[in-house]
């Protein structure tokens, strides 16, 4: 079923609309209307995926921090790599439930482990 619609476009929307090829305008508007209905579900799915990935990152961070604590024999090179990865994950998870405030001072973790040896 086809329906003829009439609408008033903003200046910016009209400029974009005028650039579309003739014969494709109706199809593009139909796709935009369909996408507008799907958009909330797409955003919800992406946020769920983001939360899952942040959770996985947090697990990796926790594993690396444990390795640093439990293996004082790790070389300086590995400690430096682990600290960089942990710092990056802390930055990515900042403001989320996956952020670990106890790891905010990695130098204390490294210093205490190195001093114990």
Secondary structure as UniProt FT lines:
FT   HELIX           11..19
FT   TURN            22..24
FT   HELIX           25..70
FT   TURN            72..73
FT   HELIX           76..93
FT   TURN            94..95
FT   TURN            97..98
FT   HELIX           101..103
FT   HELIX           106..116
//
